Amino acid sequence: MGGFTTWSTFSLDAYSLWERGEQAAAIGYVLGSLVLSFTVFAVVVVAARRFG
């Protein structure tokens, strides 16, 4: 359930920025969120393999 509400909030935030005419901010928010989440995921996988 947490993943659904998190995705809903993320989507609403991005859409709200876009709707307000802040397209650059919306794109930056989406790309930044994706890059950060993949980066953290990669760090966790490396740490788990190294220390796990």
mmCIF entry with sequence, helices, sheets and N, C-alpha, C, O atoms, coordinates in Angstrom:
data_MODEL
# 
_entry.id   MODEL 
# 
_entity.id                         1 
_entity.type                       polymer 
_entity.pdbx_number_of_molecules   1 
# 
_entity_poly.entity_id                      1 
_entity_poly.type                           'polypeptide(L)' 
_entity_poly.nstd_linkage                   no 
_entity_poly.nstd_monomer                   no 
_entity_poly.pdbx_seq_one_letter_code       MGGFTTWSTFSLDAYSLWERGEQAAAIGYVLGSLVLSFTVFAVVVVAARRFG 
_entity_poly.pdbx_seq_one_letter_code_can   MGGFTTWSTFSLDAYSLWERGEQAAAIGYVLGSLVLSFTVFAVVVVAARRFG 
_entity_poly.pdbx_strand_id                 A 
# 
loop_
_entity_poly_seq.entity_id 
_entity_poly_seq.num 
_entity_poly_seq.mon_id 
_entity_poly_seq.hetero 
1 1  MET n 
1 2  GLY n 
1 3  GLY n 
1 4  PHE n 
1 5  THR n 
1 6  THR n 
1 7  TRP n 
1 8  SER n 
1 9  THR n 
1 10 PHE n 
1 11 SER n 
1 12 LEU n 
1 13 ASP n 
1 14 ALA n 
1 15 TYR n 
1 16 SER n 
1 17 LEU n 
1 18 TRP n 
1 19 GLU n 
1 20 ARG n 
1 21 GLY n 
1 22 GLU n 
1 23 GLN n 
1 24 ALA n 
1 25 ALA n 
1 26 ALA n 
1 27 ILE n 
1 28 GLY n 
1 29 TYR n 
1 30 VAL n 
1 31 LEU n 
1 32 GLY n 
1 33 SER n 
1 34 LEU n 
1 35 VAL n 
1 36 LEU n 
1 37 SER n 
1 38 PHE n 
1 39 THR n 
1 40 VAL n 
1 41 PHE n 
1 42 ALA n 
1 43 VAL n 
1 44 VAL n 
1 45 VAL n 
1 46 VAL n 
1 47 ALA n 
1 48 ALA n 
1 49 ARG n 
1 50 ARG n 
1 51 PHE n 
1 52 GLY n 
# 
_struct_asym.id          A 
_struct_asym.entity_id   1 
# 
loop_
_struct_conf.conf_type_id 
_struct_conf.id 
_struct_conf.pdbx_PDB_helix_id 
_struct_conf.beg_label_comp_id 
_struct_conf.beg_label_asym_id 
_struct_conf.beg_label_seq_id 
_struct_conf.pdbx_beg_PDB_ins_code 
_struct_conf.end_label_comp_id 
_struct_conf.end_label_asym_id 
_struct_conf.end_label_seq_id 
_struct_conf.pdbx_end_PDB_ins_code 
_struct_conf.beg_auth_comp_id 
_struct_conf.beg_auth_asym_id 
_struct_conf.beg_auth_seq_id 
_struct_conf.end_auth_comp_id 
_struct_conf.end_auth_asym_id 
_struct_conf.end_auth_seq_id 
_struct_conf.pdbx_PDB_helix_class 
_struct_conf.details 
_struct_conf.pdbx_PDB_helix_length 
HELX_P HELX_P1 AA1 GLY A 2  ? GLU A 19 ? GLY A 2  GLU A 19 1 ? 18 
HELX_P HELX_P2 AA2 GLN A 23 ? PHE A 51 ? GLN A 23 PHE A 51 1 ? 29 
# 
_struct_conf_type.id          HELX_P 
_struct_conf_type.criteria    ? 
_struct_conf_type.reference   ? 
# 
loop_
_atom_site.group_PDB 
_atom_site.id 
_atom_site.type_symbol 
_atom_site.label_atom_id 
_atom_site.label_alt_id 
_atom_site.label_comp_id 
_atom_site.label_asym_id 
_atom_site.label_entity_id 
_atom_site.label_seq_id 
_atom_site.pdbx_PDB_ins_code 
_atom_site.Cartn_x 
_atom_site.Cartn_y 
_atom_site.Cartn_z 
_atom_site.occupancy 
_atom_site.B_iso_or_equiv 
_atom_site.pdbx_formal_charge 
_atom_site.auth_seq_id 
_atom_site.auth_comp_id 
_atom_site.auth_asym_id 
_atom_site.auth_atom_id 
_atom_site.pdbx_PDB_model_num 
ATOM 1   N N  . MET A 1 1  ? 0.815  -1.201  0.000   1.00 0.00 ? 1  MET A N  1 
ATOM 2   C CA . MET A 1 1  ? 0.000  0.000   0.000   1.00 0.00 ? 1  MET A CA 1 
ATOM 3   C C  . MET A 1 1  ? 0.857  1.264   0.000   1.00 0.00 ? 1  MET A C  1 
ATOM 4   O O  . MET A 1 1  ? 0.511  2.260   -0.635  1.00 0.00 ? 1  MET A O  1 
ATOM 5   N N  . GLY A 1 2  ? 1.971  1.212   0.714   1.00 0.00 ? 2  GLY A N  1 
ATOM 6   C CA . GLY A 1 2  ? 2.845  2.390   0.773   1.00 0.00 ? 2  GLY A CA 1 
ATOM 7   C C  . GLY A 1 2  ? 3.388  2.777   -0.589  1.00 0.00 ? 2  GLY A C  1 
ATOM 8   O O  . GLY A 1 2  ? 3.497  3.960   -0.910  1.00 0.00 ? 2  GLY A O  1 
ATOM 9   N N  . GLY A 1 3  ? 3.733  1.763   -1.397  1.00 0.00 ? 3  GLY A N  1 
ATOM 10  C CA . GLY A 1 3  ? 4.238  2.045   -2.735  1.00 0.00 ? 3  GLY A CA 1 
ATOM 11  C C  . GLY A 1 3  ? 3.199  2.725   -3.604  1.00 0.00 ? 3  GLY A C  1 
ATOM 12  O O  . GLY A 1 3  ? 3.529  3.604   -4.400  1.00 0.00 ? 3  GLY A O  1 
ATOM 13  N N  . PHE A 1 4  ? 1.958  2.327   -3.458  1.00 0.00 ? 4  PHE A N  1 
ATOM 14  C CA . PHE A 1 4  ? 0.882  2.935   -4.245  1.00 0.00 ? 4  PHE A CA 1 
ATOM 15  C C  . PHE A 1 4  ? 0.704  4.397   -3.864  1.00 0.00 ? 4  PHE A C  1 
ATOM 16  O O  . PHE A 1 4  ? 0.601  5.256   -4.739  1.00 0.00 ? 4  PHE A O  1 
ATOM 17  N N  . THR A 1 5  ? 0.667  4.686   -2.577  1.00 0.00 ? 5  THR A N  1 
ATOM 18  C CA . THR A 1 5  ? 0.440  6.072   -2.162  1.00 0.00 ? 5  THR A CA 1 
ATOM 19  C C  . THR A 1 5  ? 1.653  6.932   -2.484  1.00 0.00 ? 5  THR A C  1 
ATOM 20  O O  . THR A 1 5  ? 1.502  8.109   -2.812  1.00 0.00 ? 5  THR A O  1 
ATOM 21  N N  . THR A 1 6  ? 2.861  6.362   -2.396  1.00 0.00 ? 6  THR A N  1 
ATOM 22  C CA . THR A 1 6  ? 4.061  7.119   -2.750  1.00 0.00 ? 6  THR A CA 1 
ATOM 23  C C  . THR A 1 6  ? 4.046  7.451   -4.235  1.00 0.00 ? 6  THR A C  1 
ATOM 24  O O  . THR A 1 6  ? 4.346  8.581   -4.622  1.00 0.00 ? 6  THR A O  1 
ATOM 25  N N  . TRP A 1 7  ? 3.702  6.486   -5.062  1.00 0.00 ? 7  TRP A N  1 
ATOM 26  C CA . TRP A 1 7  ? 3.633  6.720   -6.510  1.00 0.00 ? 7  TRP A CA 1 
ATOM 27  C C  . TRP A 1 7  ? 2.540  7.745   -6.831  1.00 0.00 ? 7  TRP A C  1 
ATOM 28  O O  . TRP A 1 7  ? 2.720  8.597   -7.701  1.00 0.00 ? 7  TRP A O  1 
ATOM 29  N N  . SER A 1 8  ? 1.428  7.658   -6.138  1.00 0.00 ? 8  SER A N  1 
ATOM 30  C CA . SER A 1 8  ? 0.342  8.613   -6.361  1.00 0.00 ? 8  SER A CA 1 
ATOM 31  C C  . SER A 1 8  ? 0.785  10.031  -6.018  1.00 0.00 ? 8  SER A C  1 
ATOM 32  O O  . SER A 1 8  ? 0.491  10.971  -6.756  1.00 0.00 ? 8  SER A O  1 
ATOM 33  N N  . THR A 1 9  ? 1.483  10.185  -4.911  1.00 0.00 ? 9  THR A N  1 
ATOM 34  C CA . THR A 1 9  ? 1.965  11.497  -4.500  1.00 0.00 ? 9  THR A CA 1 
ATOM 35  C C  . THR A 1 9  ? 2.984  12.028  -5.497  1.00 0.00 ? 9  THR A C  1 
ATOM 36  O O  . THR A 1 9  ? 2.930  13.195  -5.887  1.00 0.00 ? 9  THR A O  1 
ATOM 37  N N  . PHE A 1 10 ? 3.906  11.177  -5.906  1.00 0.00 ? 10 PHE A N  1 
ATOM 38  C CA . PHE A 1 10 ? 4.912  11.560  -6.900  1.00 0.00 ? 10 PHE A CA 1 
ATOM 39  C C  . PHE A 1 10 ? 4.236  12.027  -8.191  1.00 0.00 ? 10 PHE A C  1 
ATOM 40  O O  . PHE A 1 10 ? 4.588  13.072  -8.740  1.00 0.00 ? 10 PHE A O  1 
ATOM 41  N N  . SER A 1 11 ? 3.282  11.261  -8.662  1.00 0.00 ? 11 SER A N  1 
ATOM 42  C CA . SER A 1 11 ? 2.571  11.596  -9.899  1.00 0.00 ? 11 SER A CA 1 
ATOM 43  C C  . SER A 1 11 ? 1.808  12.901  -9.764  1.00 0.00 ? 11 SER A C  1 
ATOM 44  O O  . SER A 1 11 ? 1.834  13.738  -10.667 1.00 0.00 ? 11 SER A O  1 
ATOM 45  N N  . LEU A 1 12 ? 1.132  13.074  -8.644  1.00 0.00 ? 12 LEU A N  1 
ATOM 46  C CA . LEU A 1 12 ? 0.367  14.303  -8.422  1.00 0.00 ? 12 LEU A CA 1 
ATOM 47  C C  . LEU A 1 12 ? 1.285  15.517  -8.363  1.00 0.00 ? 12 LEU A C  1 
ATOM 48  O O  . LEU A 1 12 ? 0.968  16.562  -8.933  1.00 0.00 ? 12 LEU A O  1 
ATOM 49  N N  . ASP A 1 13 ? 2.408  15.392  -7.685  1.00 0.00 ? 13 ASP A N  1 
ATOM 50  C CA . ASP A 1 13 ? 3.349  16.513  -7.607  1.00 0.00 ? 13 ASP A CA 1 
ATOM 51  C C  . ASP A 1 13 ? 3.864  16.894  -8.989  1.00 0.00 ? 13 ASP A C  1 
ATOM 52  O O  . ASP A 1 13 ? 3.900  18.073  -9.342  1.00 0.00 ? 13 ASP A O  1 
ATOM 53  N N  . ALA A 1 14 ? 4.262  15.891  -9.768  1.00 0.00 ? 14 ALA A N  1 
ATOM 54  C CA . ALA A 1 14 ? 4.772  16.163  -11.114 1.00 0.00 ? 14 ALA A CA 1 
ATOM 55  C C  . ALA A 1 14 ? 3.690  16.796  -11.990 1.00 0.00 ? 14 ALA A C  1 
ATOM 56  O O  . ALA A 1 14 ? 3.948  17.756  -12.716 1.00 0.00 ? 14 ALA A O  1 
ATOM 57  N N  . TYR A 1 15 ? 2.495  16.254  -11.912 1.00 0.00 ? 15 TYR A N  1 
ATOM 58  C CA . TYR A 1 15 ? 1.392  16.789  -12.716 1.00 0.00 ? 15 TYR A CA 1 
ATOM 59  C C  . TYR A 1 15 ? 1.046  18.222  -12.292 1.00 0.00 ? 15 TYR A C  1 
ATOM 60  O O  . TYR A 1 15 ? 0.791  19.085  -13.133 1.00 0.00 ? 15 TYR A O  1 
ATOM 61  N N  . SER A 1 16 ? 1.043  18.457  -11.000 1.00 0.00 ? 16 SER A N  1 
ATOM 62  C CA . SER A 1 16 ? 0.720  19.802  -10.500 1.00 0.00 ? 16 SER A CA 1 
ATOM 63  C C  . SER A 1 16 ? 1.728  20.829  -10.990 1.00 0.00 ? 16 SER A C  1 
ATOM 64  O O  . SER A 1 16 ? 1.352  21.931  -11.391 1.00 0.00 ? 16 SER A O  1 
ATOM 65  N N  . LEU A 1 17 ? 3.003  20.474  -10.958 1.00 0.00 ? 17 LEU A N  1 
ATOM 66  C CA . LEU A 1 17 ? 4.020  21.387  -11.487 1.00 0.00 ? 17 LEU A CA 1 
ATOM 67  C C  . LEU A 1 17 ? 3.782  21.659  -12.966 1.00 0.00 ? 17 LEU A C  1 
ATOM 68  O O  . LEU A 1 17 ? 3.829  22.806  -13.411 1.00 0.00 ? 17 LEU A O  1 
ATOM 69  N N  . TRP A 1 18 ? 3.527  20.604  -13.718 1.00 0.00 ? 18 TRP A N  1 
ATOM 70  C CA . TRP A 1 18 ? 3.290  20.751  -15.160 1.00 0.00 ? 18 TRP A CA 1 
ATOM 71  C C  . TRP A 1 18 ? 2.062  21.623  -15.424 1.00 0.00 ? 18 TRP A C  1 
ATOM 72  O O  . TRP A 1 18 ? 2.086  22.506  -16.281 1.00 0.00 ? 18 TRP A O  1 
ATOM 73  N N  . GLU A 1 19 ? 1.007  21.368  -14.688 1.00 0.00 ? 19 GLU A N  1 
ATOM 74  C CA . GLU A 1 19 ? -0.246 22.101  -14.880 1.00 0.00 ? 19 GLU A CA 1 
ATOM 75  C C  . GLU A 1 19 ? -0.098 23.589  -14.563 1.00 0.00 ? 19 GLU A C  1 
ATOM 76  O O  . GLU A 1 19 ? -0.760 24.425  -15.177 1.00 0.00 ? 19 GLU A O  1 
ATOM 77  N N  . ARG A 1 20 ? 0.769  23.916  -13.609 1.00 0.00 ? 20 ARG A N  1 
ATOM 78  C CA . ARG A 1 20 ? 1.009  25.320  -13.242 1.00 0.00 ? 20 ARG A CA 1 
ATOM 79  C C  . ARG A 1 20 ? 1.935  26.020  -14.227 1.00 0.00 ? 20 ARG A C  1 
ATOM 80  O O  . ARG A 1 20 ? 2.258  27.195  -14.051 1.00 0.00 ? 20 ARG A O  1 
ATOM 81  N N  . GLY A 1 21 ? 2.361  25.307  -15.258 1.00 0.00 ? 21 GLY A N  1 
ATOM 82  C CA . GLY A 1 21 ? 3.220  25.911  -16.261 1.00 0.00 ? 21 GLY A CA 1 
ATOM 83  C C  . GLY A 1 21 ? 4.690  25.816  -15.920 1.00 0.00 ? 21 GLY A C  1 
ATOM 84  O O  . GLY A 1 21 ? 5.514  26.476  -16.552 1.00 0.00 ? 21 GLY A O  1 
ATOM 85  N N  . GLU A 1 22 ? 5.029  25.017  -14.944 1.00 0.00 ? 22 GLU A N  1 
ATOM 86  C CA . GLU A 1 22 ? 6.421  24.856  -14.532 1.00 0.00 ? 22 GLU A CA 1 
ATOM 87  C C  . GLU A 1 22 ? 6.976  23.545  -15.115 1.00 0.00 ? 22 GLU A C  1 
ATOM 88  O O  . GLU A 1 22 ? 7.351  22.622  -14.393 1.00 0.00 ? 22 GLU A O  1 
ATOM 89  N N  . GLN A 1 23 ? 7.010  23.510  -16.456 1.00 0.00 ? 23 GLN A N  1 
ATOM 90  C CA . GLN A 1 23 ? 7.425  22.296  -17.136 1.00 0.00 ? 23 GLN A CA 1 
ATOM 91  C C  . GLN A 1 23 ? 8.866  21.911  -16.796 1.00 0.00 ? 23 GLN A C  1 
ATOM 92  O O  . GLN A 1 23 ? 9.156  20.735  -16.576 1.00 0.00 ? 23 GLN A O  1 
ATOM 93  N N  . ALA A 1 24 ? 9.760  22.883  -16.752 1.00 0.00 ? 24 ALA A N  1 
ATOM 94  C CA . ALA A 1 24 ? 11.159 22.575  -16.437 1.00 0.00 ? 24 ALA A CA 1 
ATOM 95  C C  . ALA A 1 24 ? 11.272 21.976  -15.042 1.00 0.00 ? 24 ALA A C  1 
ATOM 96  O O  . ALA A 1 24 ? 12.025 21.024  -14.837 1.00 0.00 ? 24 ALA A O  1 
ATOM 97  N N  . ALA A 1 25 ? 10.539 22.518  -14.091 1.00 0.00 ? 25 ALA A N  1 
ATOM 98  C CA . ALA A 1 25 ? 10.565 21.990  -12.728 1.00 0.00 ? 25 ALA A CA 1 
ATOM 99  C C  . ALA A 1 25 ? 9.973  20.581  -12.684 1.00 0.00 ? 25 ALA A C  1 
ATOM 100 O O  . ALA A 1 25 ? 10.481 19.714  -11.973 1.00 0.00 ? 25 ALA A O  1 
ATOM 101 N N  . ALA A 1 26 ? 8.907  20.356  -13.436 1.00 0.00 ? 26 ALA A N  1 
ATOM 102 C CA . ALA A 1 26 ? 8.279  19.032  -13.469 1.00 0.00 ? 26 ALA A CA 1 
ATOM 103 C C  . ALA A 1 26 ? 9.239  17.993  -14.053 1.00 0.00 ? 26 ALA A C  1 
ATOM 104 O O  . ALA A 1 26 ? 9.382  16.899  -13.507 1.00 0.00 ? 26 ALA A O  1 
ATOM 105 N N  . ILE A 1 27 ? 9.885  18.334  -15.147 1.00 0.00 ? 27 ILE A N  1 
ATOM 106 C CA . ILE A 1 27 ? 10.833 17.417  -15.765 1.00 0.00 ? 27 ILE A CA 1 
ATOM 107 C C  . ILE A 1 27 ? 12.021 17.176  -14.838 1.00 0.00 ? 27 ILE A C  1 
ATOM 108 O O  . ILE A 1 27 ? 12.477 16.042  -14.688 1.00 0.00 ? 27 ILE A O  1 
ATOM 109 N N  . GLY A 1 28 ? 12.520 18.240  -14.219 1.00 0.00 ? 28 GLY A N  1 
ATOM 110 C CA . GLY A 1 28 ? 13.622 18.103  -13.271 1.00 0.00 ? 28 GLY A CA 1 
ATOM 111 C C  . GLY A 1 28 ? 13.246 17.244  -12.084 1.00 0.00 ? 28 GLY A C  1 
ATOM 112 O O  . GLY A 1 28 ? 14.050 16.440  -11.612 1.00 0.00 ? 28 GLY A O  1 
ATOM 113 N N  . TYR A 1 29 ? 12.031 17.409  -11.603 1.00 0.00 ? 29 TYR A N  1 
ATOM 114 C CA . TYR A 1 29 ? 11.542 16.619  -10.474 1.00 0.00 ? 29 TYR A CA 1 
ATOM 115 C C  . TYR A 1 29 ? 11.471 15.135  -10.829 1.00 0.00 ? 29 TYR A C  1 
ATOM 116 O O  . TYR A 1 29 ? 11.907 14.282  -10.057 1.00 0.00 ? 29 TYR A O  1 
ATOM 117 N N  . VAL A 1 30 ? 10.922 14.839  -11.993 1.00 0.00 ? 30 VAL A N  1 
ATOM 118 C CA . VAL A 1 30 ? 10.796 13.439  -12.423 1.00 0.00 ? 30 VAL A CA 1 
ATOM 119 C C  . VAL A 1 30 ? 12.174 12.825  -12.665 1.00 0.00 ? 30 VAL A C  1 
ATOM 120 O O  . VAL A 1 30 ? 12.472 11.745  -12.155 1.00 0.00 ? 30 VAL A O  1 
ATOM 121 N N  . LEU A 1 31 ? 13.010 13.510  -13.436 1.00 0.00 ? 31 LEU A N  1 
ATOM 122 C CA . LEU A 1 31 ? 14.335 12.969  -13.729 1.00 0.00 ? 31 LEU A CA 1 
ATOM 123 C C  . LEU A 1 31 ? 15.186 12.860  -12.472 1.00 0.00 ? 31 LEU A C  1 
ATOM 124 O O  . LEU A 1 31 ? 15.870 11.858  -12.267 1.00 0.00 ? 31 LEU A O  1 
ATOM 125 N N  . GLY A 1 32 ? 15.146 13.891  -11.630 1.00 0.00 ? 32 GLY A N  1 
ATOM 126 C CA . GLY A 1 32 ? 15.916 13.870  -10.387 1.00 0.00 ? 32 GLY A CA 1 
ATOM 127 C C  . GLY A 1 32 ? 15.479 12.740  -9.477  1.00 0.00 ? 32 GLY A C  1 
ATOM 128 O O  . GLY A 1 32 ? 16.314 12.071  -8.870  1.00 0.00 ? 32 GLY A O  1 
ATOM 129 N N  . SER A 1 33 ? 14.189 12.526  -9.378  1.00 0.00 ? 33 SER A N  1 
ATOM 130 C CA . SER A 1 33 ? 13.665 11.450  -8.533  1.00 0.00 ? 33 SER A CA 1 
ATOM 131 C C  . SER A 1 33 ? 14.097 10.087  -9.050  1.00 0.00 ? 33 SER A C  1 
ATOM 132 O O  . SER A 1 33 ? 14.490 9.216   -8.274  1.00 0.00 ? 33 SER A O  1 
ATOM 133 N N  . LEU A 1 34 ? 14.023 9.906   -10.365 1.00 0.00 ? 34 LEU A N  1 
ATOM 134 C CA . LEU A 1 34 ? 14.420 8.628   -10.951 1.00 0.00 ? 34 LEU A CA 1 
ATOM 135 C C  . LEU A 1 34 ? 15.915 8.379   -10.788 1.00 0.00 ? 34 LEU A C  1 
ATOM 136 O O  . LEU A 1 34 ? 16.327 7.288   -10.394 1.00 0.00 ? 34 LEU A O  1 
ATOM 137 N N  . VAL A 1 35 ? 16.719 9.383   -11.089 1.00 0.00 ? 35 VAL A N  1 
ATOM 138 C CA . VAL A 1 35 ? 18.171 9.225   -10.969 1.00 0.00 ? 35 VAL A CA 1 
ATOM 139 C C  . VAL A 1 35 ? 18.555 8.943   -9.520  1.00 0.00 ? 35 VAL A C  1 
ATOM 140 O O  . VAL A 1 35 ? 19.363 8.055   -9.250  1.00 0.00 ? 35 VAL A O  1 
ATOM 141 N N  . LEU A 1 36 ? 17.978 9.695   -8.592  1.00 0.00 ? 36 LEU A N  1 
ATOM 142 C CA . LEU A 1 36 ? 18.297 9.488   -7.176  1.00 0.00 ? 36 LEU A CA 1 
ATOM 143 C C  . LEU A 1 36 ? 17.869 8.099   -6.711  1.00 0.00 ? 36 LEU A C  1 
ATOM 144 O O  . LEU A 1 36 ? 18.614 7.427   -5.998  1.00 0.00 ? 36 LEU A O  1 
ATOM 145 N N  . SER A 1 37 ? 16.678 7.667   -7.107  1.00 0.00 ? 37 SER A N  1 
ATOM 146 C CA . SER A 1 37 ? 16.205 6.363   -6.651  1.00 0.00 ? 37 SER A CA 1 
ATOM 147 C C  . SER A 1 37 ? 17.051 5.230   -7.225  1.00 0.00 ? 37 SER A C  1 
ATOM 148 O O  . SER A 1 37 ? 17.347 4.269   -6.515  1.00 0.00 ? 37 SER A O  1 
ATOM 149 N N  . PHE A 1 38 ? 17.448 5.324   -8.500  1.00 0.00 ? 38 PHE A N  1 
ATOM 150 C CA . PHE A 1 38 ? 18.306 4.289   -9.087  1.00 0.00 ? 38 PHE A CA 1 
ATOM 151 C C  . PHE A 1 38 ? 19.702 4.308   -8.459  1.00 0.00 ? 38 PHE A C  1 
ATOM 152 O O  . PHE A 1 38 ? 20.314 3.258   -8.267  1.00 0.00 ? 38 PHE A O  1 
ATOM 153 N N  . THR A 1 39 ? 20.196 5.490   -8.146  1.00 0.00 ? 39 THR A N  1 
ATOM 154 C CA . THR A 1 39 ? 21.504 5.603   -7.506  1.00 0.00 ? 39 THR A CA 1 
ATOM 155 C C  . THR A 1 39 ? 21.497 4.967   -6.127  1.00 0.00 ? 39 THR A C  1 
ATOM 156 O O  . THR A 1 39 ? 22.402 4.205   -5.788  1.00 0.00 ? 39 THR A O  1 
ATOM 157 N N  . VAL A 1 40 ? 20.489 5.272   -5.338  1.00 0.00 ? 40 VAL A N  1 
ATOM 158 C CA . VAL A 1 40 ? 20.384 4.682   -4.005  1.00 0.00 ? 40 VAL A CA 1 
ATOM 159 C C  . VAL A 1 40 ? 20.223 3.169   -4.115  1.00 0.00 ? 40 VAL A C  1 
ATOM 160 O O  . VAL A 1 40 ? 20.832 2.427   -3.344  1.00 0.00 ? 40 VAL A O  1 
ATOM 161 N N  . PHE A 1 41 ? 19.421 2.710   -5.052  1.00 0.00 ? 41 PHE A N  1 
ATOM 162 C CA . PHE A 1 41 ? 19.245 1.276   -5.256  1.00 0.00 ? 41 PHE A CA 1 
ATOM 163 C C  . PHE A 1 41 ? 20.583 0.602   -5.577  1.00 0.00 ? 41 PHE A C  1 
ATOM 164 O O  . PHE A 1 41 ? 20.904 -0.446  -5.017  1.00 0.00 ? 41 PHE A O  1 
ATOM 165 N N  . ALA A 1 42 ? 21.352 1.202   -6.470  1.00 0.00 ? 42 ALA A N  1 
ATOM 166 C CA . ALA A 1 42 ? 22.638 0.635   -6.849  1.00 0.00 ? 42 ALA A CA 1 
ATOM 167 C C  . ALA A 1 42 ? 23.592 0.589   -5.659  1.00 0.00 ? 42 ALA A C  1 
ATOM 168 O O  . ALA A 1 42 ? 24.308 -0.396  -5.478  1.00 0.00 ? 42 ALA A O  1 
ATOM 169 N N  . VAL A 1 43 ? 23.609 1.631   -4.857  1.00 0.00 ? 43 VAL A N  1 
ATOM 170 C CA . VAL A 1 43 ? 24.468 1.664   -3.672  1.00 0.00 ? 43 VAL A CA 1 
ATOM 171 C C  . VAL A 1 43 ? 24.075 0.557   -2.700  1.00 0.00 ? 43 VAL A C  1 
ATOM 172 O O  . VAL A 1 43 ? 24.937 -0.118  -2.137  1.00 0.00 ? 43 VAL A O  1 
ATOM 173 N N  . VAL A 1 44 ? 22.786 0.376   -2.505  1.00 0.00 ? 44 VAL A N  1 
ATOM 174 C CA . VAL A 1 44 ? 22.310 -0.669  -1.594  1.00 0.00 ? 44 VAL A CA 1 
ATOM 175 C C  . VAL A 1 44 ? 22.664 -2.062  -2.114  1.00 0.00 ? 44 VAL A C  1 
ATOM 176 O O  . VAL A 1 44 ? 23.081 -2.923  -1.339  1.00 0.00 ? 44 VAL A O  1 
ATOM 177 N N  . VAL A 1 45 ? 22.503 -2.288  -3.404  1.00 0.00 ? 45 VAL A N  1 
ATOM 178 C CA . VAL A 1 45 ? 22.848 -3.590  -3.980  1.00 0.00 ? 45 VAL A CA 1 
ATOM 179 C C  . VAL A 1 45 ? 24.342 -3.871  -3.813  1.00 0.00 ? 45 VAL A C  1 
ATOM 180 O O  . VAL A 1 45 ? 24.729 -4.973  -3.425  1.00 0.00 ? 45 VAL A O  1 
ATOM 181 N N  . VAL A 1 46 ? 25.169 -2.887  -4.102  1.00 0.00 ? 46 VAL A N  1 
ATOM 182 C CA . VAL A 1 46 ? 26.622 -3.067  -3.945  1.00 0.00 ? 46 VAL A CA 1 
ATOM 183 C C  . VAL A 1 46 ? 26.963 -3.340  -2.488  1.00 0.00 ? 46 VAL A C  1 
ATOM 184 O O  . VAL A 1 46 ? 27.750 -4.239  -2.193  1.00 0.00 ? 46 VAL A O  1 
ATOM 185 N N  . ALA A 1 47 ? 26.379 -2.574  -1.577  1.00 0.00 ? 47 ALA A N  1 
ATOM 186 C CA . ALA A 1 47 ? 26.651 -2.768  -0.149  1.00 0.00 ? 47 ALA A CA 1 
ATOM 187 C C  . ALA A 1 47 ? 26.178 -4.148  0.324   1.00 0.00 ? 47 ALA A C  1 
ATOM 188 O O  . ALA A 1 47 ? 26.862 -4.804  1.110   1.00 0.00 ? 47 ALA A O  1 
ATOM 189 N N  . ALA A 1 48 ? 25.037 -4.573  -0.144  1.00 0.00 ? 48 ALA A N  1 
ATOM 190 C CA . ALA A 1 48 ? 24.502 -5.881  0.254   1.00 0.00 ? 48 ALA A CA 1 
ATOM 191 C C  . ALA A 1 48 ? 25.406 -7.005  -0.255  1.00 0.00 ? 48 ALA A C  1 
ATOM 192 O O  . ALA A 1 48 ? 25.637 -7.987  0.450   1.00 0.00 ? 48 ALA A O  1 
ATOM 193 N N  . ARG A 1 49 ? 25.906 -6.859  -1.453  1.00 0.00 ? 49 ARG A N  1 
ATOM 194 C CA . ARG A 1 49 ? 26.785 -7.897  -2.008  1.00 0.00 ? 49 ARG A CA 1 
ATOM 195 C C  . ARG A 1 49 ? 28.147 -7.909  -1.297  1.00 0.00 ? 49 ARG A C  1 
ATOM 196 O O  . ARG A 1 49 ? 28.749 -8.964  -1.098  1.00 0.00 ? 49 ARG A O  1 
ATOM 197 N N  . ARG A 1 50 ? 28.600 -6.750  -0.934  1.00 0.00 ? 50 ARG A N  1 
ATOM 198 C CA . ARG A 1 50 ? 29.902 -6.653  -0.299  1.00 0.00 ? 50 ARG A CA 1 
ATOM 199 C C  . ARG A 1 50 ? 29.865 -7.088  1.166   1.00 0.00 ? 50 ARG A C  1 
ATOM 200 O O  . ARG A 1 50 ? 30.762 -7.794  1.627   1.00 0.00 ? 50 ARG A O  1 
ATOM 201 N N  . PHE A 1 51 ? 28.833 -6.669  1.896   1.00 0.00 ? 51 PHE A N  1 
ATOM 202 C CA . PHE A 1 51 ? 28.774 -6.905  3.341   1.00 0.00 ? 51 PHE A CA 1 
ATOM 203 C C  . PHE A 1 51 ? 27.779 -7.980  3.742   1.00 0.00 ? 51 PHE A C  1 
ATOM 204 O O  . PHE A 1 51 ? 27.721 -8.368  4.909   1.00 0.00 ? 51 PHE A O  1 
ATOM 205 N N  . GLY A 1 52 ? 26.998 -8.464  2.790   1.00 0.00 ? 52 GLY A N  1 
ATOM 206 C CA . GLY A 1 52 ? 25.935 -9.401  3.123   1.00 0.00 ? 52 GLY A CA 1 
ATOM 207 C C  . GLY A 1 52 ? 26.256 -10.835 3.027   1.00 0.00 ? 52 GLY A C  1 
ATOM 208 O O  . GLY A 1 52 ? 25.400 -11.678 3.296   1.00 0.00 ? 52 GLY A O  1 
# 
